[in-house]
Amino acid sequence: MRDMNFDKADLDFLATVALFHAVGEEDLKSILGIVTVEHFEAGEIVLIEGEATNDLIILREGTVEVYVSRGDQKIHITELGATSYFGEMSVFDDYPRSANVRALTDVTAMRIDRDSFRAVLKANPAALFQMCTVFSHRLRNTNSALAKH
């Protein structure tokens, strides 16, 4: 559902997301205009590995688990909480989802489609640099998790 009733708290929340630290208030308001709010119950699958979707998801409330499946084996990658985001790789490529994401608690999430998010990145290069930093950290974490198996 698209939630067009955003308020100051929503704007303040978005400003706490690392990706948007360097984004001005007017641009944050524009970003809120392209957000779709979704809710997931604990245990519900948010993203499926191999799925062909291409949007960015920001956690407003709750915790999710990120994992990959290899045959019968489930390999835990990480857990993410409020202000974290995922799905960002699909903003840049047309490949299917690289991992599963499951709600560990009830979750409220903000979803932004690829084309809208690309426009945000073009207007705010600092957000793109922040994404690269997160990519680097996540790749290191994934390598570490996979090395354990």
NORBELFEN-V914032 format. One record per residue. RES is the residue in one letter. OMEGA is omega in degrees with one decimal (999 if undefined). BURIAL is 1 if it has 9 or more other ideal C-beta (glycine too) atoms within 8 Angstrom, else 0. D_FIRST is the distance of its C-alpha to the first C-alpha in whole Angstrom. Layout:
res=RES omega=OMEGA burial=BURIAL d_first=D_FIRST
res=RES omega=OMEGA burial=BURIAL d_first=D_FIRST
This chain:
res=M omega=176.3 burial=0 d_first=0
res=R omega=-178.3 burial=0 d_first=4
res=D omega=-177.9 burial=0 d_first=6
res=M omega=-178.3 burial=0 d_first=9
res=N omega=179.3 burial=0 d_first=12
res=F omega=-179.4 burial=0 d_first=13
res=D omega=-178.4 burial=0 d_first=17
res=K omega=179.2 burial=0 d_first=20
res=A omega=177.6 burial=0 d_first=19
res=D omega=178.2 burial=1 d_first=16
res=L omega=178.2 burial=1 d_first=18
res=D omega=178.3 burial=0 d_first=21
res=F omega=-177.7 burial=1 d_first=19
res=L omega=178.8 burial=1 d_first=18
res=A omega=179.1 burial=1 d_first=22
res=T omega=178.8 burial=0 d_first=23
res=V omega=-174.4 burial=1 d_first=21
res=A omega=-178.9 burial=0 d_first=25
res=L omega=-173.2 burial=1 d_first=23
res=F omega=-178.8 burial=1 d_first=23
res=H omega=-176.6 burial=1 d_first=26
res=A omega=-177.4 burial=0 d_first=28
res=V omega=-179.0 burial=1 d_first=25
res=G omega=-175.5 burial=0 d_first=26
res=E omega=-179.6 burial=0 d_first=24
res=E omega=177.4 burial=0 d_first=23
res=D omega=176.1 burial=1 d_first=22
res=L omega=176.8 burial=1 d_first=20
res=K omega=177.6 burial=1 d_first=18
res=S omega=179.0 burial=1 d_first=18
res=I omega=178.0 burial=1 d_first=16
res=L omega=179.3 burial=1 d_first=13
res=G omega=-179.6 burial=0 d_first=13
res=I omega=-177.9 burial=1 d_first=12
res=V omega=169.1 burial=1 d_first=10
res=T omega=-179.8 burial=1 d_first=6
res=V omega=179.3 burial=1 d_first=6
res=E omega=179.1 burial=1 d_first=7
res=H omega=178.2 burial=0 d_first=9
res=F omega=178.0 burial=1 d_first=12
res=E omega=177.0 burial=0 d_first=16
res=A omega=-179.8 burial=0 d_first=19
res=G omega=-178.1 burial=0 d_first=20
res=E omega=177.7 burial=1 d_first=17
res=I omega=-179.5 burial=0 d_first=18
res=V omega=177.3 burial=1 d_first=15
res=L omega=179.6 burial=1 d_first=17
res=I omega=176.4 burial=0 d_first=20
res=E omega=-179.8 burial=1 d_first=23
res=G omega=-179.9 burial=0 d_first=24
res=E omega=-178.8 burial=0 d_first=21
res=A omega=175.0 burial=0 d_first=20
res=T omega=-172.3 burial=0 d_first=17
res=N omega=178.9 burial=0 d_first=17
res=D omega=179.4 burial=1 d_first=15
res=L omega=179.5 burial=1 d_first=16
res=I omega=179.1 burial=1 d_first=14
res=I omega=179.4 burial=1 d_first=15
res=L omega=176.2 burial=1 d_first=16
res=R omega=179.6 burial=1 d_first=15
res=E omega=174.7 burial=0 d_first=17
res=G omega=-177.3 burial=1 d_first=18
res=T omega=176.6 burial=1 d_first=21
res=V omega=174.3 burial=1 d_first=20
res=E omega=175.0 burial=1 d_first=23
res=V omega=-179.3 burial=1 d_first=24
res=Y omega=173.9 burial=1 d_first=26
res=V omega=177.8 burial=1 d_first=28
res=S omega=176.2 burial=1 d_first=30
res=R omega=-174.4 burial=0 d_first=33
res=G omega=178.0 burial=0 d_first=35
res=D omega=-175.1 burial=0 d_first=35
res=Q omega=174.3 burial=0 d_first=34
res=K omega=-179.3 burial=0 d_first=31
res=I omega=179.8 burial=1 d_first=32
res=H omega=178.3 burial=0 d_first=30
res=I omega=-178.3 burial=1 d_first=29
res=T omega=169.3 burial=1 d_first=28
res=E omega=179.9 burial=0 d_first=25
res=L omega=179.1 burial=1 d_first=23
res=G omega=-176.7 burial=0 d_first=22
res=A omega=-177.0 burial=0 d_first=20
res=T omega=175.1 burial=1 d_first=20
res=S omega=176.2 burial=0 d_first=21
res=Y omega=179.1 burial=1 d_first=19
res=F omega=-176.7 burial=1 d_first=19
res=G omega=-174.1 burial=1 d_first=19
res=E omega=179.7 burial=1 d_first=21
res=M omega=-178.7 burial=1 d_first=23
res=S omega=176.1 burial=1 d_first=21
res=V omega=-175.2 burial=1 d_first=21
res=F omega=-177.8 burial=0 d_first=25
res=D omega=-179.3 burial=0 d_first=26
res=D omega=-179.9 burial=0 d_first=25
res=Y omega=176.8 burial=0 d_first=26
res=P omega=178.3 burial=0 d_first=24
res=R omega=-176.2 burial=1 d_first=22
res=S omega=-177.8 burial=0 d_first=25
res=A omega=172.8 burial=1 d_first=24
res=N omega=173.8 burial=1 d_first=22
res=V omega=-178.6 burial=1 d_first=20
res=R omega=177.6 burial=1 d_first=20
res=A omega=174.9 burial=1 d_first=18
res=L omega=175.7 burial=1 d_first=22
res=T omega=171.3 burial=0 d_first=20
res=D omega=-172.3 burial=1 d_first=17
res=V omega=167.3 burial=1 d_first=15
res=T omega=-175.1 burial=1 d_first=12
res=A omega=174.7 burial=1 d_first=11
res=M omega=-177.6 burial=1 d_first=10
res=R omega=177.2 burial=1 d_first=10
res=I omega=-178.6 burial=1 d_first=12
res=D omega=-174.0 burial=1 d_first=13
res=R omega=-175.9 burial=1 d_first=17
res=D omega=178.4 burial=0 d_first=18
res=S omega=-178.7 burial=1 d_first=17
res=F omega=176.8 burial=1 d_first=18
res=R omega=177.6 burial=1 d_first=21
res=A omega=177.0 burial=0 d_first=22
res=V omega=-178.6 burial=1 d_first=21
res=L omega=178.0 burial=1 d_first=24
res=K omega=-178.9 burial=0 d_first=26
res=A omega=-175.2 burial=0 d_first=26
res=N omega=-178.4 burial=1 d_first=26
res=P omega=178.9 burial=0 d_first=29
res=A omega=177.4 burial=1 d_first=29
res=A omega=177.4 burial=1 d_first=26
res=L omega=177.7 burial=1 d_first=27
res=F omega=178.5 burial=0 d_first=30
res=Q omega=177.5 burial=1 d_first=28
res=M omega=178.9 burial=1 d_first=26
res=C omega=177.7 burial=0 d_first=30
res=T omega=179.0 burial=0 d_first=31
res=V omega=176.1 burial=1 d_first=28
res=F omega=-178.1 burial=1 d_first=29
res=S omega=179.3 burial=0 d_first=32
res=H omega=-177.9 burial=0 d_first=32
res=R omega=177.3 burial=1 d_first=29
res=L omega=177.6 burial=0 d_first=32
res=R omega=179.2 burial=0 d_first=35
res=N omega=-179.9 burial=1 d_first=33
res=T omega=177.9 burial=1 d_first=32
res=N omega=179.4 burial=0 d_first=36
res=S omega=180.0 burial=0 d_first=37
res=A omega=-179.3 burial=1 d_first=35
res=L omega=179.3 burial=0 d_first=36
res=A omega=179.9 burial=0 d_first=40
res=K omega=-175.7 burial=0 d_first=40
res=H omega=999 burial=0 d_first=39
